Amino acid sequence: MNGATQAPRRWRMLGVAMFGQIAGTVFVNGAPFLIAFLRDDRGLTLQQAGLVVAAPFAGTMVSLVLWGLIVDRIGERASMSIGLAIVTVGALGAALSSSLTTLALWFLLGGIGAGSTNSASGRIVVGWFPAHRRGTAMGIRQTALPLGVGVGALLVPNVVQAEGLRTTLLIVAGIAAVATILSAVLLADPPRPTRAQAADRGQLANPYRRDNRLTRIHLASALLVVPQFTVWTYMLVWLTDDKGWSTFAASALVASTQVLGAAGRIGAGWWSDLVGSRLGPMRIVAIAATATMLALGLLSGTPLGIALIVLATAITVADNGLAFTSVAEIGGPYWSGRAMGLQNTGQYIVSALVPPVMGAVVDGRGYGFAFAAVAIFPLLAIPLVPVRGERLTPTTHSQA
């Protein structure tokens, strides 16, 4: 099959993989938008409601590495289809649950299923796109997170207020069911060498034993999550508390920055394709994140503070696709699933720690100090990014 014939198929694979990830994101990241309903309609405290809606995140976090192993063994199409079917069952079970305990358990199950979309969709991109287009394609794929969050933000709180919890979760289940069918019918595993061919090329060997590049990328990415989630978590409350903005105006600005974040991911991927490097741009992003967060901390009390935090929303997410693509390329066709699972797991763990830790810093020293202090994390990431010796292959899975 020649490149001209493959091109439309590649973009179809990307579109279906993206829709699958958006469906998983709506289920997992849409859950927090139920907090107000659970508090006001079901009489839960914020802490109790927080525990219920944290269940899908917990399910995803504990299953990422396992899903990576499954993707490496049985392929992308089967893994994503099975995972999204589990999301569908989880959403249906949650819609029909009769207690908050069973609701949380169904949320946990659905979150486990959603974990499949991370490694599977990532490998779809790496497998179907050649190296000179892979960064851009992965950047587009990475926009599934803000798109899914946006859909969840529009859908969940409005439908649950108008129609109740059951209808809301049935709609979420319907989205997951459509994604399941599309994945099963339209996805195709990208070509990859047989195990015998991979063994001859050294692609079955554990890449973590070959060198420390993957470990360094995992550590750098975990550090770079700190400024990203600090900005995501505290931008709205900073605008209302320190700047005196109304909740509507602040939320409108926060929502609009999701577009900048998506553009930052795509732009970084395109840049990496242009220069033939993932890790060089990733290091520059770490430098820019350090400078931006330090400037935001020092100037947060001035009118420039708002412009700087908007800029930070684009810069601090730009490394995600670069790191993910590089991890998949280094991992190869029989290890990239596990490598991407470990990559995501580290980021999930750190992102879970950021809100409470930074909240304590803000309470004790204020927003300016907290923003400036966060700059230490991307600064530490700069030397960890293994730029030297980076090699991009024409394709990770095949020479198609």
MIDRENGU-542168 format. One record per residue: x, y, z of N, C-alpha, C in turn. Coordinates in steps of 0.2 Angstrom, whole numbers. Layout:
# MIDRENGU-542168
{node {X,Y,Z},{X,Y,Z},{X,Y,Z}},
...
This chain:
# MIDRENGU-542168
{node {4,-6,0},{0,0,0},{4,6,0}},
{node {4,11,-5},{8,17,-5},{6,22,-1}},
{node {10,27,0},{9,33,5},{2,37,3}},
{node {1,38,-3},{-5,42,-5},{-11,38,-3}},
{node {-11,31,-4},{-17,27,-2},{-18,27,5}},
{node {-12,27,9},{-12,26,16},{-15,33,20}},
{node {-13,39,17},{-14,45,20},{-21,46,23}},
{node {-27,45,19},{-33,45,21},{-35,41,27}},
{node {-32,34,26},{-33,29,32},{-30,32,38}},
{node {-24,35,38},{-21,37,44},{-25,42,48}},
{node {-28,47,44},{-32,52,47},{-38,49,50}},
{node {-41,44,47},{-47,41,49},{-45,37,56}},
{node {-40,34,56},{-37,30,62},{-37,36,68}},
{node {-34,41,66},{-33,46,71},{-39,49,74}},
{node {-44,50,69},{-51,53,71},{-54,48,76}},
{node {-54,41,74},{-58,36,78},{-54,36,85}},
{node {-48,36,85},{-44,35,91},{-45,41,96}},
{node {-46,47,93},{-47,53,96},{-54,53,99}},
{node {-59,51,95},{-66,50,98},{-66,45,104}},
{node {-62,40,103},{-62,35,109},{-59,38,115}},
{node {-54,42,114},{-51,45,120},{-56,51,123}},
{node {-59,54,119},{-64,59,121},{-69,56,125}},
{node {-72,50,123},{-77,47,126},{-75,45,133}},
{node {-69,42,134},{-66,40,140},{-65,46,145}},
{node {-63,52,142},{-62,58,145},{-68,61,148}},
{node {-73,61,144},{-80,63,146},{-82,59,152}},
{node {-81,53,152},{-83,49,158},{-79,50,164}},
{node {-73,50,164},{-68,51,169},{-68,59,172}},
{node {-67,63,167},{-66,70,169},{-73,74,170}},
{node {-78,71,167},{-85,73,168},{-88,72,175}},
{node {-85,67,179},{-87,66,185},{-87,72,190}},
{node {-81,75,190},{-81,81,195},{-86,86,194}},
{node {-89,87,188},{-95,91,187},{-101,89,191}},
{node {-101,83,194},{-107,81,198},{-107,83,205}},
{node {-101,86,207},{-100,88,214},{-106,92,217}},
{node {-108,97,213},{-113,102,216},{-120,98,217}},
{node {-121,94,212},{-127,90,212},{-127,85,218}},
{node {-122,81,219},{-121,77,224},{-122,80,231}},
{node {-119,86,231},{-120,90,238},{-127,92,239}},
{node {-130,96,234},{-136,99,234},{-142,94,234}},
{node {-142,89,230},{-148,84,229},{-147,78,233}},
{node {-141,76,234},{-140,70,238},{-138,71,245}},
{node {-136,77,247},{-135,79,254},{-128,77,256}},
{node {-123,76,251},{-116,74,253},{-112,80,255}},
{node {-107,79,259},{-102,84,260},{-98,85,254}},
{node {-94,90,254},{-89,91,248},{-84,85,248}},
{node {-82,84,254},{-77,78,255},{-80,72,252}},
{node {-86,70,254},{-89,64,252},{-90,64,245}},
{node {-93,69,242},{-94,70,235},{-87,69,231}},
{node {-82,72,234},{-75,72,231},{-73,65,230}},
{node {-74,61,236},{-72,54,235},{-76,50,230}},
{node {-82,51,229},{-86,48,224},{-84,49,217}},
{node {-82,56,216},{-80,58,209},{-73,56,208}},
{node {-69,55,213},{-62,53,212},{-62,46,210}},
{node {-67,42,210},{-66,34,209},{-64,33,201}},
{node {-67,37,196},{-65,35,190},{-57,37,189}},
{node {-55,42,192},{-48,44,191},{-44,38,194}},
{node {-46,36,200},{-42,30,203},{-42,24,199}},
{node {-48,22,196},{-48,17,191},{-43,17,185}},
{node {-43,23,182},{-38,24,177},{-31,24,179}},
{node {-29,27,185},{-23,27,187},{-20,20,188}},
{node {-24,16,191},{-21,9,193},{-21,4,187}},
{node {-24,6,182},{-24,2,176},{-20,3,170}},
{node {-17,9,170},{-13,11,165},{-8,7,162}},
{node {-4,4,167},{2,0,165},{-1,-7,163}},
{node {-6,-9,166},{-9,-16,164},{-12,-15,157}},
{node {-15,-9,155},{-18,-8,148},{-12,-8,143}},
{node {-6,-5,145},{-1,-4,141},{2,-11,139}},
{node {2,-16,144},{4,-23,143},{-1,-26,138}},
{node {-7,-25,139},{-12,-28,135},{-12,-26,128}},
{node {-11,-19,127},{-10,-16,120},{-4,-20,117}},
{node {2,-20,120},{8,-23,118},{6,-31,115}},
{node {2,-34,119},{1,-41,118},{-5,-42,112}},
{node {-10,-39,113},{-16,-40,108},{-18,-35,103}},
{node {-14,-29,103},{-15,-24,98},{-20,-19,101}},
{node {-20,-13,96},{-23,-7,98},{-31,-8,97}},
{node {-33,-11,92},{-41,-11,90},{-44,-15,96}},
{node {-42,-21,97},{-45,-25,102},{-45,-22,109}},
{node {-39,-19,111},{-38,-16,118},{-43,-10,119}},
{node {-43,-5,113},{-48,1,114},{-55,-2,114}},
{node {-57,-6,110},{-64,-9,110},{-66,-12,116}},
{node {-62,-16,119},{-64,-19,126},{-64,-14,131}},
{node {-59,-9,131},{-59,-4,136},{-65,1,136}},
{node {-67,3,130},{-73,7,129},{-79,3,131}},
{node {-79,-3,129},{-85,-7,131},{-86,-7,139}},
{node {-80,-8,143},{-80,-7,150},{-83,0,152}},
{node {-81,5,149},{-83,12,151},{-91,12,150}},
{node {-93,9,144},{-100,9,143},{-104,5,149}},
{node {-101,-1,151},{-105,-4,156},{-104,0,163}},
{node {-98,3,164},{-98,7,170},{-103,12,170}},
{node {-104,16,165},{-108,22,165},{-116,19,165}},
{node {-117,13,162},{-124,11,163},{-125,8,170}},
{node {-120,5,173},{-121,3,180},{-122,9,185}},
{node {-118,14,183},{-119,20,188},{-125,23,187}},
{node {-128,23,181},{-135,26,179},{-140,22,183}},
{node {-139,16,184},{-144,11,187},{-143,10,194}},
{node {-137,13,197},{-136,11,204},{-141,14,209}},
{node {-141,10,214},{-146,12,219},{-143,15,226}},
{node {-136,16,226},{-133,19,232},{-127,22,230}},
{node {-124,26,234},{-118,30,232},{-112,25,232}},
{node {-112,20,236},{-107,15,236},{-106,12,229}},
{node {-112,9,227},{-112,6,220},{-110,11,215}},
{node {-113,17,216},{-111,22,211},{-103,23,210}},
{node {-100,24,216},{-93,24,216},{-89,18,213}},
{node {-92,12,214},{-89,6,212},{-90,6,204}},
{node {-96,8,201},{-96,8,194},{-92,13,191}},
{node {-91,19,194},{-86,24,192},{-79,21,192}},
{node {-77,17,197},{-71,14,197},{-70,10,191}},
{node {-75,5,190},{-75,1,184},{-74,5,177}},
{node {-78,10,176},{-78,14,170},{-71,17,169}},
{node {-68,19,175},{-61,22,175},{-56,17,173}},
{node {-57,11,175},{-52,6,173},{-53,5,165}},
{node {-59,5,163},{-59,4,155},{-56,10,152}},
{node {-57,16,154},{-55,22,151},{-47,22,150}},
{node {-44,19,155},{-37,18,154},{-34,15,148}},
{node {-38,11,145},{-36,8,138},{-35,13,133}},
{node {-38,19,133},{-38,24,127},{-31,27,127}},
{node {-28,28,133},{-22,32,133},{-16,28,129}},
{node {-15,22,130},{-9,18,127},{-12,17,120}},
{node {-18,14,119},{-20,12,112},{-20,18,107}},
{node {-23,23,109},{-24,29,104},{-17,32,103}},
{node {-12,32,108},{-5,34,107},{-2,29,102}},
{node {-3,23,102},{1,18,98},{-3,18,91}},
{node {-9,20,90},{-12,21,84},{-9,26,80}},
{node {-7,32,83},{-4,38,80},{3,36,78}},
{node {7,33,83},{14,31,81},{14,26,76}},
{node {10,21,76},{10,16,71},{8,18,64}},
{node {3,22,63},{1,24,57},{4,30,54}},
{node {7,34,57},{10,40,55},{18,40,54}},
{node {20,42,49},{28,42,48},{31,47,52}},
{node {37,47,54},{41,51,59},{40,58,57}},
{node {40,60,51},{40,68,49},{33,71,50}},
{node {28,66,51},{21,69,53},{18,67,60}},
{node {22,63,63},{20,60,69},{19,65,75}},
{node {23,70,75},{23,74,81},{16,79,80}},
{node {15,81,74},{9,85,73},{3,80,75}},
{node {3,74,72},{-3,70,73},{-4,68,81}},
{node {2,67,84},{1,66,92},{-1,72,95}},
{node {1,78,93},{-2,85,96},{-9,85,95}},
{node {-12,83,89},{-19,83,88},{-22,78,92}},
{node {-20,72,93},{-23,67,97},{-23,70,104}},
{node {-18,73,107},{-17,76,114},{-23,81,115}},
{node {-26,84,110},{-31,89,111},{-38,85,113}},
{node {-38,78,113},{-44,75,116},{-45,76,123}},
{node {-40,77,127},{-41,79,134},{-45,85,135}},
{node {-42,91,132},{-46,97,133},{-53,97,130}},
{node {-54,93,124},{-60,93,121},{-65,89,125}},
{node {-62,83,128},{-67,79,132},{-69,83,139}},
{node {-64,87,142},{-66,91,147},{-71,96,146}},
{node {-70,99,140},{-75,104,137},{-82,101,136}},
{node {-82,95,133},{-89,92,132},{-92,90,139}},
{node {-88,87,144},{-90,86,150},{-93,92,154}},
{node {-89,97,153},{-91,104,157},{-98,106,154}},
{node {-99,105,147},{-105,108,145},{-111,103,146}},
{node {-110,96,146},{-115,91,146},{-117,90,153}},
{node {-112,88,157},{-114,85,164},{-118,90,168}},
{node {-115,96,170},{-119,100,175},{-126,102,173}},
{node {-126,103,166},{-133,106,163},{-138,100,163}},
{node {-136,94,161},{-141,89,160},{-143,86,167}},
{node {-138,86,171},{-140,83,178},{-145,88,182}},
{node {-144,94,181},{-148,99,184},{-155,99,181}},
{node {-156,98,174},{-162,98,171},{-166,91,171}},
{node {-162,86,170},{-165,79,169},{-163,74,175}},
{node {-158,75,179},{-156,71,184},{-150,66,182}},
{node {-148,63,187},{-141,59,187},{-142,53,182}},
{node {-148,50,182},{-148,44,178},{-148,46,170}},
{node {-152,51,168},{-152,53,161},{-145,55,159}},
{node {-141,59,164},{-135,61,162},{-130,55,161}},
{node {-130,50,165},{-125,45,164},{-127,40,159}},
{node {-134,40,157},{-136,36,151},{-133,39,145}},
{node {-133,46,144},{-130,50,139},{-123,48,138}},
{node {-119,48,144},{-112,47,144},{-111,40,142}},
{node {-115,35,144},{-115,28,142},{-116,28,134}},
{node {-120,32,131},{-122,32,124},{-116,34,120}},
{node {-112,39,123},{-106,42,119},{-101,36,119}},
{node {-100,33,125},{-95,27,125},{-97,21,121}},
{node {-103,20,120},{-106,14,116},{-104,16,109}},
{node {-105,22,107},{-104,24,100},{-96,23,99}},
{node {-92,26,103},{-85,25,103},{-83,18,102}},
{node {-86,13,106},{-84,6,106},{-86,3,99}},
{node {-91,5,96},{-93,2,90},{-89,5,84}},
{node {-87,11,84},{-83,14,80},{-76,11,80}},
{node {-73,10,86},{-67,7,87},{-67,0,84}},
{node {-72,-4,86},{-72,-11,84},{-73,-11,76}},
{node {-76,-7,73},{-78,-7,66},{-72,-4,61}},
{node {-70,2,64},{-66,6,59},{-58,6,61}},
{node {-57,4,67},{-49,4,69},{-46,-2,65}},
{node {-40,-1,64},{-36,-6,61},{-29,-6,65}},
{node {-26,-11,67},{-20,-11,70},{-15,-9,65}},
{node {-10,-4,67},{-5,-2,62},{0,-8,61}},
{node {3,-8,55},{7,-14,53},{13,-14,58}},
{node {16,-19,60},{22,-20,64},{25,-27,63}},
{node {31,-27,64},{35,-33,63},{33,-39,67}},
{node {34,-45,64},{32,-51,68},{37,-51,74}},
{node {35,-55,79},{40,-56,85},{47,-59,82}},
{node {47,-63,77},{54,-65,75},{57,-59,72}},
{node {54,-55,68},{57,-50,65},{60,-45,70}},
{node {55,-43,75},{57,-39,80},{63,-41,84}},
{node {63,-48,85},{69,-51,89},{75,-49,85}},
{node {75,-50,79},{81,-49,75},{83,-42,75}},
{node {78,-37,76},{80,-30,76},{81,-28,83}},
{node {81,-32,88},{82,-30,95},{76,-27,98}},
{node {70,-27,95},{64,-23,97},{60,-27,103}},
{node {62,-33,104},{59,-37,110},{63,-36,117}},
{node {69,-33,116},{73,-32,122},{70,-26,126}},
{node {70,-27,133},{68,-22,137},{71,-15,136}},
{node {68,-10,134},{71,-3,133},{74,0,139}},
{node {71,-2,145},{73,1,151},{80,-1,153}},
{node {82,-7,151},{88,-10,152},{94,-8,147}},
{node {91,-5,141},{96,-3,136},{99,3,138}},
{node {96,8,140},{98,14,143},{93,18,147}},
{node {95,24,149},{90,27,154},{86,33,151}},
{node {85,33,145},{82,38,141},{74,38,144}},
{node {71,32,144},{64,32,145},{63,34,153}},
{node {67,32,157},{67,34,164},{67,42,165}},
{node {72,45,161},{73,52,162},{67,56,159}},
{node {64,53,154},{58,56,151},{53,56,156}},
{node {52,50,159},{46,49,164},{47,54,169}},
{node {53,55,172},{54,59,178},{53,67,176}},
{node {56,69,170},{55,75,167},{48,77,166}},
{node {44,73,163},{37,74,162},{33,74,169}},
{node {35,70,174},{31,71,180},{33,78,183}},
{node {39,80,183},{40,87,185},{37,92,181}},
{node {36,92,175},{33,97,171},{25,97,172}},
{node {22,91,175},{15,91,176},{14,96,182}},
{node {18,98,186},{17,102,192},{15,109,190}},
{node {18,113,186},{16,119,184},{9,119,180}},
{node {8,114,176},{2,113,172},{-4,112,177}},
{node {-4,108,181},{-9,107,186},{-10,113,191}},
{node {-5,116,193},{-5,122,197},{-9,127,193}},
{node {-8,128,187},{-11,134,183},{-19,131,182}},
{node {-20,125,180},{-26,122,179},{-31,123,185}},
{node {-28,121,191},{-32,121,197},{-33,127,200}},
{node {-29,132,200},{-29,138,204},{-30,145,200}},
{node {-31,144,193},{-32,150,189},{-38,153,191}},
{node {-44,149,191},{-50,152,192},{-51,156,199}},
{node {-49,152,204},{-49,155,211},{-45,161,212}},
{node {-39,161,209},{-34,167,209},{-38,173,206}},
{node {-41,172,200},{-44,177,197},{-50,180,201}},
{node {-54,176,204},{-59,178,209},{-57,181,215}},
{node {-52,178,218},{-49,180,225},{-45,186,225}},
{node {-40,186,220},{-35,191,220},{-36,196,215}},
{node {-40,195,210},{-41,200,205},{-48,203,205}},
{node {-52,200,209},{-59,202,210},{-64,201,204}},
{node {-62,196,200},{-66,195,194},{-73,191,196}},
{node {-78,192,193},{-84,188,194},{-82,180,192}},
{node {-86,176,195},{-85,169,193},{-87,168,186}},
{node {-92,171,183},{-93,170,176},{-87,172,171}},
{node {-85,178,173},{-79,181,169},{-73,176,170}},
{node {-72,174,176},{-66,170,177},{-66,163,173}},
{node {-72,160,174},{-73,154,171},{-73,154,163}},
{node {-75,160,160},{-75,161,153},{-68,161,151}},
{node {-64,165,155},{-57,165,153},{-53,158,153}},
{node {-55,155,159},{-52,148,160},{-54,143,154}},
{node {-60,144,152},{-63,139,146},{-59,141,140}},
{node {-58,148,139},{-55,150,132},{-48,148,132}},
{node {-44,147,138},{-37,145,138},{-37,138,136}},
{node {-42,134,136},{-42,127,134},{-40,127,126}},
{node {-43,132,123},{-41,132,116},{-34,134,115}},
{node {-31,138,119},{-24,140,118},{-20,133,120}},
{node {-22,130,125},{-18,123,127},{-18,118,121}},
{node {-24,118,118},{-24,113,112},{-20,116,106}},
{node {-20,122,105},{-15,125,100},{-8,124,102}},
{node {-6,124,108},{0,123,111},{3,116,109}},
{node {-2,111,110},{0,104,109},{1,103,102}},
{node {-3,106,98},{-2,104,90},{4,108,88}},
{node {5,114,90},{11,118,88},{17,115,90}},
{node {18,112,96},{24,109,98},{25,103,94}},
{node {20,99,92},{21,93,88},{23,95,81}},
{node {20,100,78},{22,102,72},{29,104,72}},
{node {31,108,77},{38,110,78},{43,104,78}},
{node {41,99,82},{46,93,82},{46,90,76}},
{node {41,90,72},{42,87,65},{46,91,61}},
{node {46,97,61},{50,102,57},{57,101,58}},
{node {59,101,65},{66,101,67},{69,93,67}},
{node {64,88,67},{66,81,67},{69,80,74}},
{node {65,82,79},{67,81,86},{61,82,91}},
{node {60,77,95},{55,78,100},{58,81,107}},
{node {64,79,109},{67,80,115},{70,87,115}},
{node {72,90,110},{75,96,109},{70,102,111}},
{node {64,101,107},{58,106,109},{56,105,116}},
{node {56,99,118},{53,97,125},{58,101,130}},
{node {64,101,129},{69,105,134},{67,112,133}},
{node {66,115,127},{65,122,127},{58,124,130}},
{node {53,119,130},{47,120,133},{48,121,141}},
{node {52,116,143},{54,116,150},{57,123,152}},
{node {62,125,148},{65,132,150},{60,137,150}},
{node {55,137,145},{50,142,144},{45,142,150}},
{node {44,136,152},{39,135,158},{42,138,164}},
{node {49,137,165},{52,140,171},{52,147,171}},
{node {54,150,165},{54,157,165},{47,160,166}},
{node {42,157,163},{35,160,163},{32,159,171}},
{node {33,154,174},{30,153,181},{34,158,186}},
{node {41,159,185},{44,163,189},{42,170,188}},
{node {41,172,181},{38,179,180},{31,180,183}},
{node {27,175,182},{20,175,185},{20,176,192}},
{node {25,172,196},{25,173,203},{27,180,205}},
{node {32,183,201},{35,189,203},{30,195,201}},
{node {26,194,196},{22,199,193},{14,198,194}},
{node {13,193,198},{6,191,199},{1,197,202}},
{node {4,202,205},{1,207,208},{0,213,203}},
{node {3,212,197},{2,218,192},{-3,216,187}},
{node {-4,221,182},{-9,219,177},{-6,214,172}},
{node {1,213,172},{4,208,168},{3,201,170}},
{node {1,200,176},{0,194,179},{-6,190,175}},
{node {-11,193,173},{-16,189,169},{-14,187,163}},
{node {-10,191,159},{-7,189,153},{-2,183,154}},
{node {2,183,159},{7,178,160},{3,171,162}},
{node {-2,172,166},{-6,165,167},{-9,162,161}},
{node {-12,167,157},{-14,164,150},{-9,161,146}},
{node {-3,164,146},{3,161,142},{5,155,145}},
{node {5,154,152},{7,148,155},{2,142,154}},
{node {-4,144,152},{-9,138,151},{-7,135,144}},
{node {-4,139,140},{-2,136,133},{5,132,134}},
{node {10,136,137},{17,133,138},{17,127,142}},
{node {13,127,147},{14,121,152},{11,115,150}},
{node {7,115,144},{5,108,142},{8,106,135}},
{node {13,110,133},{15,109,126},{20,103,126}},
{node {23,101,132},{27,96,132},{24,89,132}},
{node {18,88,133},{14,82,134},{15,77,128}},
{node {13,80,122},{13,76,116},{20,74,114}},
{node {25,79,115},{32,78,113},{35,72,117}},
{node {33,72,124},{36,66,128},{32,60,126}},
{node {26,60,125},{22,54,124},{25,51,117}},
{node {26,55,112},{28,53,106},{35,50,106}},
{node {39,53,110},{46,51,111},{46,44,115}},
{node {42,43,120},{42,37,124},{40,31,119}},
{node {35,33,115},{32,27,111},{37,25,105}},
{node {41,30,103},{46,29,98},{52,25,101}},
{node {54,27,107},{59,23,110},{57,16,112}},
{node {51,16,115},{49,9,117},{48,4,111}},
{node {46,6,105},{46,2,100},{39,-2,100}},
{node {38,-6,95},{32,-10,94},{29,-15,99}},
{node {34,-17,103},{32,-22,108},{33,-20,115}},
{node {35,-13,116},{36,-11,123},{33,-4,124}},
{node {30,-1,118},{28,6,119},{22,7,123}},
{node {17,1,123},{11,2,127},{13,2,134}},
{node {17,-2,137},{19,-2,144},{23,5,145}},
{node {27,7,141},{31,13,142},{26,19,142}},
{node {21,19,138},{16,25,139},{12,24,145}},
{node {10,18,147},{7,17,153},{11,19,159}},
{node {17,18,159},{21,21,165},{22,28,165}},
{node {22,31,159},{22,38,158},{16,42,161}},
{node {10,39,159},{4,42,161},{3,41,169}},
{node {5,35,171},{5,34,178},{8,39,183}},
{node {15,40,181},{19,45,184},{15,52,184}},
{node {12,54,179},{9,60,178},{3,60,182}},
{node {-1,55,182},{-7,55,186},{-6,55,194}},
{node {0,52,196},{1,52,203},{3,59,205}},
{node {7,63,201},{10,69,203},{4,74,202}},
{node {0,73,197},{-6,78,197},{-11,77,202}},
{node {-11,71,205},{-16,71,211},{-13,74,217}},
{node {-6,75,218},{-3,78,223},{-3,86,223}},
{node {-4,88,217},{-3,95,216},{-8,100,220}},
{node {-15,98,219},{-20,102,222},{-19,103,229}},
{node {-18,98,233},{-18,99,240},{-11,102,243}},
{node {-6,100,240},{1,103,241},{1,110,240}},
{node {-1,112,234},{-1,119,232},{-6,123,235}},
{node {-12,120,237},{-17,124,241},{-14,126,248}},
{node {-10,121,251},{-7,123,257},{-2,128,257}},
{node {2,128,251},{7,134,250},{3,140,249}},
{node {-2,140,245},{-6,146,244},{-9,149,250}},
{node {-11,145,255},{-14,147,261},{-9,150,265}},
{node {-3,147,265},{3,149,269},{6,155,267}},
{node {8,156,260},{12,161,258},{9,165,252}},
{node {3,163,250},{0,167,244},{1,165,237}},
{node {-3,167,233},{-2,165,226},{5,166,222}},
{node {7,173,223},{13,175,220},{19,170,222}},
{node {20,169,229},{25,164,231},{24,157,228}},
{node {18,155,228},{16,148,225},{18,147,218}},
{node {16,152,214},{18,152,207},{25,152,206}},
{node {29,156,209},{36,157,208},{39,150,211}},
{node {37,148,216},{40,141,219},{39,136,214}},
{node {34,136,210},{33,130,205},{38,130,200}},
{node {41,136,199},{46,136,193},{52,131,195}},
{node {53,129,201},{59,125,202},{58,118,199}},
{node {51,116,198},{50,109,195},{52,109,187}},
{node {50,113,183},{52,113,176},{60,115,176}},
{node {63,119,180},{70,120,181},{74,113,182}},
{node {71,109,186},{74,102,188},{73,98,182}},
{node {68,99,178},{67,94,172},{72,96,166}},
{node {74,102,166},{78,104,160},{84,99,159}},
{node {88,97,164},{94,93,163},{92,86,162}},
{node {86,84,164},{84,77,164},{82,75,156}},
{node {80,80,152},{77,78,146},{83,76,142}},
{node {83,69,139},{89,66,136},{90,68,129}},
{node {92,74,127},{92,77,121},{98,74,117}},
{node {104,73,120},{109,70,117},{108,63,114}},
{node {110,62,108},{109,55,105},{102,53,103}},
{node {98,58,103},{91,57,100},{91,54,93}},
{node {87,49,92},{87,46,85},{80,45,83}},
{node {77,48,78},{71,47,76},{71,42,70}},
{node {67,37,70},{66,32,65},{61,34,60}},
{node {61,31,54},{56,33,49},{49,31,52}},
{node {48,25,55},{42,24,58},{44,19,64}},
{node {40,19,69},{41,14,74},{39,7,73}},
{node {34,6,69},{31,-1,69},{33,-4,62}},
{node {34,0,57},{35,-2,50},{39,3,46}},
{node {40,1,40},{43,5,35},{38,7,30}},
{node {32,7,32},{27,9,27},{27,16,25}},
